[in-house]
Amino acid sequence: MSDEAGKAASTGHATEQDTAAEATLMSFAEFLESVPPGEMRRVKGLRYWETGGRSACLDTPPLSLHCSSDHCNGPRIFRHSEAIRVPPGTGIADRIVDFTCSNCGEGQKTFALRLFFPLSDGYFGDCIKFGEFPTYGPPTPTRLLRLFGTDRETFLKGRRCENQGLGITGE
């Protein structure tokens, strides 16, 4: 450990290196909204401590997602309603997190996550999104789907593969 890092650790002050590293972290909301399933990312603001600091909870920020309900059919704010406990030290936690559209109360988005928490009391960790439902990616306009007729499902499978970075083969 360098002298500067040692001083920062003992005084509780962040070094320039720590500040630069934290600036490159993505927020938990950004991760849930924009990262396709199967990718690991370092995330800031992953948890918060309940009063007294005895128990850590997953920070579930409001998300801006597409709501496909008949009432909304557009981008809306989705919220999670209850606290989700997570390990306070080094640990791995698998969680399924449900969000509901704040506008209509009908639209749902579910994420399956694996969270890796460091030993320190930092508010960051690594996340992997195993999957989400409805599937990841921008919504497909109904008018476009009508053009495919009976090949609609094949088109949607190909689009899901493309959104998740799997590619499409010519076979």
N, C-alpha and C positions, 0 to 999 in steps of 0.2 A: 504494500500500500504506500503510495507517495505521501510525503509530508503534508501536502495540500489536502489530499483526500482524508488523511488521518485527522487533521485539524477540523475539517468540515464534519466528519463523523462525530468527533468528540464535542463540537460546539453546536451541532444540529443545523449548521448553515450549509446550503447547497453550493457546490463548486460550479464554475462555468461549464465544466464537462457534464455534470449532473443536469444542469438547466438545459443544455443543448440536447442531451439524450431525452429528457422529458418532452421537449418541444416536438420531437419526431414521433412520439407515441400518438396513436389515434384514440379518440374517445370511445367509450363503450357503445354509445349511440351510433357513431360512424361505423363501427365494426358490425353491429347488427343490421344496419341499413344497407351497407355497400359491399361487404365481403362475401364472396360465394362460399358455399359449403366446402369443407375439406382443407381450408387454409388456416394456418396458425398466425396470429398477430399479437404483438405486445400492445396492451391496452391500458390506458390511464383511467382513473376514476372508476375502477372495477368494483370497489366495495366501500362501505362506510361503517363506522363503529356506532353501535347503539349507545344510548346514554350510559355512562359509567365505563365504557370501553371494554366490556366483558365479552361482547358477542359481535361478530362481524356479519353484515348482510350484503348481498349482491345489490349494487346500485342499479336500479332499473329505470333509466331515464325515459321521458316521453320520446317516441319515435315518429318520424314523418314517413309514412308508408302509404301505398295505394290501398284504398278500401274498395272492394269489388261488390259491395252490397248494392241493391237497386236504389236505395236511398242516397248513397254517397257517390259511388263510381268515380272516384278521383283521389288525389292525395289528401290524407287526413292525419291527425295526431292519434297515435295509439299509446295506451298506458297499461302498466301492470299494477295490480291493486294490492298485493300483499308482500310482506317482507320474506326474503328467501335467505335463510341462514347458510353461511359458508365457513370453511375452516379458517381460524384466525392466524395460523402459522403456515409453515410449509405444508402444502397439501394439494390434492387433486379433488375436484368436485364435479360430478356430472349432474347437470340440471336441465329440466325442461321448463321453459319460461313461456307463458302465454300472455299476449297483449291483446287488448280490445279497443276498437275504434271509439274514441271519445265523442264523436259526432252522433253516430247511429246506435252504438252499443251492440251491433250485430256482427260487424267485421272482426275477424280473429286472425292473429298471426302467432304461430308457435315455433319456437327455436329449441333445438336440442344442442346443448353446449357442453364442452369439457373445459374447465377452468383450472389453471395452475397458479397457485398463490405462492409468493416468495416468503422466506423466513422473516424478512424485515417487516416493519409496520407500514411499508409503502402502500400506496393506493393503486398499484398497478399489478398486472399479472399477464399471463399468456392465455389466449383463448383459441379454441378450435370450434367452429360451427359444424356439427355433424350433419345437420339438415334443418330445413324449415318448411312449414306448410302454412299457406299455399307456397308452392315452389319459388325458389329464388329467381329474380329477374323482373324486368319491366312487364307490365300487363300487355297482352296481345289484343289489339282492337277486334271487336266482334265482326266488323265489316271485312277485315282481312281473313278471319277464320272462315267466313262464308264462302270465300273464293276457293278454298281448298276442298270443300264438299266432303266426300268420303275419306279423303286423305288428311283430314283435320288432325287426327291423333298422331299420325306419322310426323306431320309438321311440328306439332307441339313437343314431341319427344326430341326431335332434332334441335329445336329451340332451347329446350332445357339443357341438352348436352353443350350447346354453344355457350349459354349463360354461365355454365359451371366450368368452362375452359376445357372440356373433354374433347372437343372437335368432332367433326363428322367425317366418316369414311365413305368412299364411293361404292362399297359393297352392297 
